[in-house]
Amino acid sequence: MGIIYWNVKAIHAIIFLWSYLTFAQFLKSGTMQQHNANTFGASIIYNWLSYLVDYPNKNFLYSNEVHFLISLLESLRLTQNAHGIQAFASTPDALLRLQLEYTRLFIQDGKRPAAAPPYASFYLEHRLWGESTEEIMRLYKTHGFNLPPNEIPDALCWELAFLAHVAEQGDMQTEGLMLQHMRTWFPIFQEYVETHAEHIFYPTLVKLIQILIQKEDS
């Protein structure tokens, strides 16, 4: 009997198929904890979303994540969003436009502020690295979640990554605490994104995250 070797793309596709199916079923039927007894599935979902809100790399629009995002939107009957992202992703300059959009919305430089800073403290305290940021950093350290150097702890991508970390450990109490924290600032951030976005990708993405946050509160 021969040994079967799985290439990286095949493993990647299986993981994100699981993520898509778990997330779609969760959004239709109940909370993450109620629906998904296997905490690894919840961890995959949070990691998937964390990846999608990070800076888009050269393979971003051609990866399984975007294909499954479109399928997920269709399964949730968000047909207009699905068609909009599919049409956008098929344009020749889609990656460049998405990178420019990401930079304009989320990255502040010396010339202009970000249109929708993805940091909790901006909405909770109207500044970066506030007291709420320090609280999040202490929470990370308590649970052994270490950030790369020079990263801001309450960035959306890291809060989602931390949710993945505690979900994988089966720590439902800390997961619930983190989701409760996100509900205090994410809806305002969502309004900023929807107001300032120039195309459909990021408004759709934050809409999915907001559905997740609201569903966990139900």
C-alpha positions as CSV (number, residue, x, y, z in Angstrom):
1,M,0.0,0.0,0.0
2,G,1.5,3.3,-1.1
3,I,1.9,6.4,1.0
4,I,-0.4,9.3,0.0
5,Y,1.3,12.7,0.1
6,W,-0.8,15.7,0.5
7,N,0.5,18.9,-1.1
8,V,0.0,22.2,0.7
9,K,-2.8,23.4,-1.6
10,A,-4.8,20.2,-1.0
11,I,-4.5,20.6,2.8
12,H,-5.3,24.3,2.5
13,A,-8.4,23.6,0.5
14,I,-9.7,20.9,2.9
15,I,-9.1,23.2,5.9
16,F,-11.0,26.1,4.4
17,L,-13.8,23.9,3.1
18,W,-14.3,22.8,6.7
19,S,-14.2,26.4,7.8
20,Y,-16.7,27.4,5.2
21,L,-19.2,24.6,6.1
22,T,-18.8,25.2,9.8
23,F,-19.3,29.0,9.5
24,A,-22.2,28.7,7.2
25,Q,-24.0,26.2,9.4
26,F,-23.2,28.3,12.5
27,L,-24.6,31.5,11.1
28,K,-27.8,29.8,10.1
29,S,-28.4,27.8,13.3
30,G,-26.8,29.1,16.5
31,T,-23.8,30.2,18.5
32,M,-20.3,28.9,17.9
33,Q,-20.1,27.1,21.2
34,Q,-23.6,25.6,20.8
35,H,-23.1,24.4,17.3
36,N,-19.5,23.4,17.1
37,A,-18.4,21.0,19.7
38,N,-15.0,20.7,18.0
39,T,-13.1,23.8,19.1
40,F,-10.6,23.4,16.3
41,G,-13.4,24.4,13.8
42,A,-14.1,27.7,15.6
43,S,-10.3,28.4,15.7
44,I,-10.2,27.9,11.9
45,I,-13.0,30.3,11.4
46,Y,-11.4,33.1,13.5
47,N,-8.0,32.5,11.8
48,W,-9.6,32.6,8.3
49,L,-11.2,36.0,9.1
50,S,-8.0,37.3,10.6
51,Y,-6.2,36.4,7.3
52,L,-8.9,38.2,5.3
53,V,-8.6,41.5,7.3
54,D,-4.8,41.5,6.9
55,Y,-2.9,43.2,4.1
56,P,-3.7,41.4,0.8
57,N,-0.6,39.6,-0.6
58,K,0.0,38.7,-4.2
59,N,-1.9,35.5,-4.1
60,F,-4.8,36.8,-2.1
61,L,-7.5,37.1,-4.8
62,Y,-6.5,33.7,-6.3
63,S,-6.6,31.8,-3.0
64,N,-9.1,29.4,-1.6
65,E,-10.1,32.0,1.0
66,V,-11.8,34.3,-1.6
67,H,-13.5,31.4,-3.4
68,F,-14.9,30.2,-0.2
69,L,-15.9,33.7,0.8
70,I,-18.0,33.9,-2.3
71,S,-19.6,30.5,-1.7
72,L,-20.3,31.5,1.9
73,L,-22.0,34.7,0.9
74,E,-24.2,32.8,-1.6
75,S,-25.1,30.3,1.0
76,L,-26.2,33.1,3.3
77,R,-28.2,34.6,0.5
78,L,-26.0,37.7,0.3
79,T,-26.1,37.3,-3.4
80,Q,-25.3,40.9,-4.3
81,N,-22.2,40.9,-2.1
82,A,-21.1,37.6,-3.6
83,H,-21.5,38.8,-7.2
84,G,-19.8,42.1,-6.4
85,I,-16.7,40.4,-5.0
86,Q,-16.6,37.9,-7.8
87,A,-16.8,40.7,-10.4
88,F,-14.2,42.7,-8.6
89,A,-11.8,39.8,-8.2
90,S,-11.9,39.1,-11.9
91,T,-10.7,42.5,-13.0
92,P,-7.0,42.7,-14.1
93,D,-6.0,45.3,-11.5
94,A,-8.0,43.9,-8.7
95,L,-5.1,43.1,-6.4
96,L,-3.6,46.6,-6.8
97,R,-7.0,48.2,-6.2
98,L,-7.5,46.1,-3.1
99,Q,-4.1,46.9,-1.7
100,L,-4.7,50.6,-2.3
101,E,-8.1,50.4,-0.6
102,Y,-6.6,48.5,2.3
103,T,-4.0,51.2,2.7
104,R,-6.4,54.1,2.4
105,L,-8.9,52.6,4.9
106,F,-6.6,51.0,7.5
107,I,-3.1,52.4,7.3
108,Q,-2.1,55.9,8.6
109,D,0.9,57.6,7.1
110,G,2.5,61.0,7.5
111,K,0.4,62.6,4.9
112,R,-3.1,61.5,5.8
113,P,-5.0,59.6,8.5
114,A,-6.5,56.2,7.9
115,A,-10.2,56.4,6.9
116,A,-11.2,53.5,9.2
117,P,-8.4,52.6,11.7
118,P,-8.8,48.9,12.6
119,Y,-7.9,49.4,16.3
120,A,-10.3,49.1,19.2
121,S,-8.8,52.0,21.2
122,F,-9.4,54.5,18.4
123,Y,-13.2,53.9,18.9
124,L,-13.2,53.4,22.6
125,E,-10.7,56.2,23.6
126,H,-10.2,58.2,20.4
127,R,-6.5,57.4,20.4
128,L,-4.1,54.6,19.7
129,W,-2.4,52.6,22.5
130,G,-4.9,53.7,25.1
131,E,-5.7,52.0,28.4
132,S,-8.0,49.5,26.6
133,T,-5.0,48.5,24.5
134,E,-3.0,47.7,27.6
135,E,-5.8,45.6,29.0
136,I,-5.9,43.6,25.8
137,M,-2.1,43.1,25.9
138,R,-2.4,41.8,29.5
139,L,-5.1,39.4,28.4
140,Y,-2.9,38.1,25.6
141,K,0.1,37.6,28.0
142,T,-2.1,35.8,30.5
143,H,-3.1,33.3,27.8
144,G,0.4,32.9,26.2
145,F,-0.5,34.7,23.0
146,N,2.6,36.5,21.7
147,L,2.6,39.2,19.0
148,P,5.4,39.9,16.6
149,P,7.5,43.1,17.4
150,N,5.9,46.5,16.7
151,E,2.4,45.2,16.4
152,I,-0.6,47.0,18.0
153,P,-2.4,44.5,20.2
154,D,-6.0,45.7,19.6
155,A,-5.7,45.6,15.8
156,L,-8.7,43.7,14.4
157,C,-6.5,41.0,12.8
158,W,-4.9,40.3,16.2
159,E,-8.1,40.2,18.2
160,L,-9.4,37.7,15.7
161,A,-6.2,35.7,15.9
162,F,-6.5,35.7,19.7
163,L,-10.0,34.4,19.4
164,A,-8.6,31.6,17.3
165,H,-6.0,30.9,20.0
166,V,-8.4,30.6,22.9
167,A,-11.0,28.7,20.8
168,E,-8.4,26.1,19.9
169,Q,-7.7,25.7,23.7
170,G,-11.4,25.3,24.3
171,D,-11.5,28.4,26.6
172,M,-15.1,29.5,26.0
173,Q,-15.0,31.9,28.9
174,T,-12.1,34.0,27.5
175,E,-13.6,33.7,24.0
176,G,-16.9,35.1,25.3
177,L,-15.0,37.9,27.1
178,M,-13.1,38.8,23.9
179,L,-16.3,38.8,21.8
180,Q,-18.0,41.1,24.4
181,H,-15.1,43.5,24.1
182,M,-15.4,43.5,20.3
183,R,-19.1,44.4,20.5
184,T,-18.1,47.6,22.2
185,W,-16.2,49.0,19.3
186,F,-16.7,46.9,16.1
187,P,-20.1,48.3,15.1
188,I,-18.6,51.9,15.0
189,F,-15.7,50.6,13.0
190,Q,-18.1,48.9,10.6
191,E,-19.9,52.2,10.0
192,Y,-16.5,53.9,9.2
193,V,-15.7,51.1,6.7
194,E,-19.1,51.3,5.0
195,T,-19.0,55.1,4.8
196,H,-15.5,55.4,3.3
197,A,-15.0,52.2,1.2
198,E,-14.9,52.6,-2.5
199,H,-15.8,49.1,-3.4
200,I,-17.6,46.1,-1.9
201,F,-14.9,43.8,-0.5
202,Y,-14.2,45.3,2.9
203,P,-17.8,46.3,3.7
204,T,-18.8,42.7,3.0
205,L,-16.0,41.3,5.2
206,V,-16.9,43.5,8.2
207,K,-20.6,42.6,7.7
208,L,-19.7,38.9,8.1
209,I,-17.6,39.6,11.2
210,Q,-20.5,41.6,12.7
211,I,-22.9,38.7,12.0
212,L,-20.5,36.5,13.9
213,I,-20.3,38.9,16.8
214,Q,-24.1,39.4,17.0
215,K,-24.7,35.6,16.7
216,E,-22.5,34.8,19.6
217,D,-24.5,37.3,21.7
218,S,-27.8,35.6,20.9
